[in-house]
């Protein structure tokens, strides 16, 4: 998708989520709405969901798409890289990412954004996969980060 078209779509999604998320203060309900809207509004999102840190493990949370890995092997794959490096990770071709965890062989590219609590501590990640190569870039990183910030700021 063209970058300006993608940015416009994210801006519309952001406005929609601003209106939806004020209806509850429950963080998990907000996260569920974020996942549903993103997964259904972004054509290139094949799998959209959260993984949460729990007792030193990375466990699947709310998601939409094919069945997910329930637990990700510690310090392996894109999600753990996002947590360990404390930053967003964009992967144009998952097969070229060292230690990639293939929960579904149809996934070709991926983006991971750290999810933080109100104290700024990383509690998990937003993980989005596409079944096409090279689907994520700095626009996705910037806008998905803005969207995650809504979960705690409204």
C-alpha positions as CSV (number, residue, x, y, z in Angstrom):
1,X,0.0,0.0,0.0
2,X,1.2,3.5,-0.9
3,X,2.6,5.3,2.2
4,X,0.3,8.3,2.0
5,X,-2.8,6.0,1.6
6,X,-1.6,3.9,4.5
7,X,-1.1,7.0,6.7
8,X,-4.6,8.2,5.9
9,X,-6.1,4.9,6.8
10,X,-4.2,4.8,10.1
11,X,-5.4,8.4,10.9
12,X,-9.0,7.3,10.3
13,X,-8.5,4.2,12.5
14,X,-7.0,6.4,15.2
15,X,-10.1,8.6,15.3
16,X,-12.3,5.6,15.4
17,X,-10.4,4.1,18.3
18,X,-10.4,7.4,20.2
19,X,-14.2,7.2,20.1
20,X,-14.4,3.5,20.9
21,X,-11.9,3.3,23.8
22,X,-13.5,6.0,25.9
23,X,-16.5,3.6,26.5
24,X,-14.5,1.6,29.1
25,X,-11.5,2.0,31.3
26,X,-10.8,-1.8,31.1
27,X,-7.4,-2.2,29.4
28,X,-8.1,-5.7,28.1
29,X,-11.4,-4.6,26.5
30,X,-9.6,-1.7,24.9
31,X,-6.9,-4.0,23.6
32,X,-9.6,-6.3,22.1
33,X,-11.1,-3.4,20.3
34,X,-7.7,-2.2,19.0
35,X,-7.0,-5.7,17.6
36,X,-10.4,-6.1,16.0
37,X,-10.3,-2.7,14.3
38,X,-6.7,-3.0,13.0
39,X,-7.2,-6.6,11.8
40,X,-10.4,-5.7,9.9
41,X,-9.3,-2.3,8.5
42,X,-5.8,-3.0,7.3
43,X,-5.9,-5.3,4.3
44,X,-2.3,-6.6,4.7
45,X,-2.8,-7.7,8.3
46,X,-2.9,-11.6,8.3
47,X,-2.5,-12.1,12.1
48,X,-2.9,-9.3,14.6
49,X,-2.5,-9.7,18.4
50,X,-0.8,-9.3,21.7
51,X,1.7,-11.4,23.5
52,X,2.1,-10.6,27.3
53,X,5.0,-11.2,29.6
54,X,3.8,-13.5,32.4
55,X,6.2,-15.1,34.9
56,X,9.1,-14.7,32.5
57,X,7.2,-16.2,29.6
58,X,5.6,-14.6,26.5
59,X,2.0,-15.8,26.4
60,X,-0.6,-15.1,23.6
61,X,-3.4,-12.6,24.5
62,X,-6.1,-11.1,22.4
63,X,-5.7,-11.8,18.7
64,X,-7.4,-12.2,15.3
65,X,-6.3,-14.5,12.5
66,X,-5.2,-18.1,12.4
67,X,-4.5,-20.1,15.6
68,X,-1.4,-18.7,17.4
69,X,1.5,-20.1,19.3
70,X,0.3,-20.1,22.9
71,X,3.8,-19.5,24.3
72,X,6.9,-18.2,22.6
73,X,10.3,-19.7,23.4
74,X,12.2,-17.3,25.6
75,X,14.6,-14.9,23.9
76,X,13.8,-16.3,20.4
77,X,12.0,-14.7,17.5
78,X,10.7,-11.2,16.6
79,X,8.5,-10.7,19.7
80,X,11.3,-11.4,22.1
81,X,13.6,-9.2,20.1
82,X,11.2,-6.3,20.5
83,X,11.1,-6.9,24.3
84,X,14.8,-7.5,24.7
85,X,15.8,-4.5,22.5
86,X,12.9,-2.4,24.0
87,X,12.0,-1.1,20.5
88,X,9.8,-1.8,17.5
89,X,11.1,-4.4,15.1
90,X,10.2,-4.5,11.4
91,X,10.9,-7.7,9.5
92,X,10.5,-7.6,5.7
93,X,11.1,-11.3,5.3
94,X,10.6,-13.5,8.4
95,X,12.5,-16.4,6.9
96,X,15.6,-14.2,7.1
97,X,15.2,-13.3,10.7
98,X,17.4,-15.4,13.0
99,X,15.4,-17.6,15.3
100,X,12.0,-16.6,13.8
101,X,9.2,-18.6,15.3
102,X,6.8,-19.9,12.6
103,X,3.4,-20.1,14.2
104,X,1.9,-20.2,10.7
105,X,4.0,-20.9,7.6
106,X,1.9,-18.4,5.6
107,X,3.4,-15.4,7.5
108,X,6.0,-13.6,5.4
109,X,6.6,-10.2,7.0
110,X,6.1,-8.9,10.6
111,X,6.1,-5.9,12.8
112,X,6.4,-6.0,16.6
113,X,5.7,-2.9,18.9
114,X,6.4,-3.0,22.6
115,X,3.3,-2.6,24.8
116,X,3.8,-0.5,27.9
117,X,1.8,-0.1,31.1
118,X,1.0,3.3,32.6
119,X,4.4,3.3,34.4
120,X,6.2,2.9,31.0
121,X,7.3,-0.7,31.7
122,X,7.1,-3.2,28.8
123,X,4.3,-5.7,29.6
124,X,4.2,-7.4,26.1
125,X,4.1,-6.7,22.4
126,X,1.7,-6.0,19.6
127,X,2.5,-8.5,16.9
128,X,1.3,-8.1,13.3
129,X,2.0,-10.6,10.5
130,X,1.3,-10.3,6.8
131,X,1.1,-13.2,4.4
132,X,3.1,-11.0,1.9
133,X,6.7,-9.8,2.0
134,X,7.7,-6.2,2.8
135,X,4.4,-5.0,4.1
136,X,5.6,-3.0,7.1
137,X,7.6,0.2,7.3
138,X,8.2,3.4,9.4
139,X,4.5,4.5,8.9
140,X,3.3,1.3,10.5
141,X,5.8,1.6,13.3
142,X,4.8,5.3,14.0
143,X,1.1,4.8,13.8
144,X,0.8,1.5,15.6
145,X,2.8,3.1,18.5
146,X,0.4,6.0,18.6
147,X,-2.5,3.6,18.6
148,X,-1.0,1.6,21.5
149,X,-0.6,4.8,23.5
150,X,-4.4,5.3,23.3
151,X,-4.9,2.2,25.5
152,X,-3.4,3.9,28.6
153,X,-4.0,7.6,27.8
154,X,-7.8,7.9,27.4
